[in-house]
Amino acid sequence: MELSLGRSAAKHQSLWLVAGLALGFAIPSIFTGILLLPRDIFLVAYVVPVSIFLYAYTRSNNVSLAAMLRHKLVWGLLATIPISFYAVQAVLLQPASAPPRGLELAIDIVWSGIVYGGLDGIFLSVFPVFAIWQVMKIRGWTDSGLKKKAIAGAIALVTSLLMIAVYHVGYPEFRGPQVIVVVLGVGVMSLAYIVTGNPTVAIISHVVMHIAAVLHGAESVSQLPPHY
């Protein structure tokens, strides 16, 4: 009976991951690849369904967000500093363009920086890593010594890299070799979450990266798609 329940729970997590991959590809593919929505409008089409999806996932799996954020919080915050620095440097290496000013800049920082960046961090890094970790936990790998924990972490990282790749390939502008750079860049944030055990590092560093992109110029940096 316990084995059957374990398999059912693992399948449940796997189905959520498949649904997340499908959603992650469909949203940019439809709304930027076909409908060519401007960024501000596209963000509504991204933020609303992804937020609903993540909320449904946490409810379905009885996930305590507060407990997740408290778990090894100090390590997460400490790791946030170098990872955020790395993320900002990745933005500054790209050409600059004129950022908005005044109220428009403030709105952009909140909408494209905090909301878009935070949701990206959760959807691309936290969700896939957490879901796979639950599968590994059900199978007893997270409590079976360093070797199996390392393998579980590697599988979680690969899953997050797949999520990052599938999501970005949904945008026509990333359908080429450049997607590898994006996958590896965002993957560092996922790796930091796996190593520290705290999602704060992935979320905050992603927000910092998006805010830096807004200030550096949204029209010339890859971190704020879509670009037409």
Secondary structure, 3 states (H helix, E strand, C coil): CHHHHHHHHHHHHHHHHHHHHHHHHHHHHHHCCCCCCCHHHHHHHHHHHHHHHHHHHHHHCCCCHHHHHHCCHHHHHHHHHHHHHHHHHHHHCCCCCCCCCHHHHHHHHHHHHHHHHHHHHHHHHHHHHHHHHHHHHHCCHHHCCHHHHHHHHHHHHHHHHHHHHHHHHCCHHHCCCHHHHHHHHHHHHHHHHHHHCCCHHHHHHHHHHHHHHHHHCCCCCCCCCCCC
